[in-house]
Amino acid sequence: MTLASPELGIDLSDYDNLILQLAGEGPSNAAWRIYLRNYHPDCSRDGDPVSHKVNAILFDPGQYPGRVEVPLKLFTPATWWLTDYDIPLMQQGQDLSRVFAIELATGSGAAPGHYRLKVETLLFEGPWMPPSLFYRALFIGWSLAVISLLLMDYLGMRRRLVKMSRQARQTMARNRDLELEYRMASNQVRYDPLTGALSRYEGESRLVHHDGEMTLVFIDIDHFKQINDSQGHPVGDEVLKCLVSELLLQLEEGDMLCRWGGEEFVLLLPGRSLVWGQALAERLRLAVAGSRNWPNGVAVTASFGVASRQPGEPMSKTLQRADMALYRAKGAGRNRVEVAD
C-alpha cells in the first residue's frame, strides 16, 4: 500500500504504535512480514525500488486474533537488505522519517498455496502534538486573551485576517494533497511498482487506442513457483526485476514491456511484423537463458508466445492467440518460442 511518493514519505518517527488486526487464511498458519519502506537519499537508488530501507517485523495473526498494539520500535531493518546493499554500520538503525509504503508478505516458512489476508485495522498511534508545541500554543492563547481586553478592535481585524489566511492555507494544502493523490494514482495505474514495467492497465489502454499493425509477445518465467518456494519471495522479486532489466536491454524505441500478472509479461511491438516479433523473442530467450545476473545463482529461462494482429481482428483475439502460443511453448518443454497460427 503506497502512502506517498518516496521523496515525500510520511514522518512516523514521533508515532508510538502500529495498531493491527489481521485475519489470515491459507494452507498453513504462517506468520506474515510487515514492511515499512523508508526513503533516504544515502540508501535509496533511482530505478531500484528495493533499495529503499526495509523496516520489518514478523507478525502471526493466529497469536493475536484481536486488535494488538505493536510498538514501532520493534521494526528493524531486514538483514537481507542490509547485506544486499552493504549498508554502513551507522546507517543500520531504524529509520521511519520518510515512510512511503506499507507492504505485507507471507513469511519464509509458509507452505505453498493460495493465501488470503484480511486487514481489519491498520492505524498509527502517537501524540497529537509535542509537549513543547502544546505549551507554546497555551502561552500564545493566554497572551491573546490578555491583549484582547485592551485591543478588541485590533483583534477583530486580526481574526478576520487570520481566518482569510487559514482559508488560503487550507486551499493550498488541499491543492497539494490533490496533486499528490493524482501523482500517486497515476504512477500506480501506469507502472508496476516492483519491476518498473508498464502495468497491465496501461498496456490494455495502449492496445485499445492502437489501430495499426501490432505484434504481441507473451513471456512467462519457467518454473517461477519453484524459485519462490525454494529461494523465498525476496529472491523471486529480484528475479522479476532482473528479467525486466534483461528484456529492456534488447528492446528498441517504441517497444513496450508490460507486467501482465505474477511472472507473466506482454511485449507490445507496434508496427512490427510477425517475423520481427519471432526473431526478437528468440533473442530475448537466449539473453534470459544466458544471463549470469540472476540472484543467488539461480538458473532462469522463459517461454515465449508470439502473435501478430490480423486485418480486422479484435486485439483481444490477438492476445488470446499469443497466449495459446505461450501455452504450447510451455507444453513443449519450456525455454522456447512458439508462433500463433
PyMOL commands that set and color helices and strands:
alter all, ss='L'
color gray80, all
select helices_A, chain A and resi 6-8+49-51+61-63+72-74+79-84+89-91+131-150+152-190+200-208+224-231+233-250+274-290+295-297+315-331
alter helices_A, ss='H'
color red, helices_A
select strands_A, chain A and resi 17-25+32-38+53-59+68-71+76-77+99-106+116-125+214-221+256-261+264-270+302-308+337-339
alter strands_A, ss='S'
color yellow, strands_A
deselect
rebuild
show_as cartoon
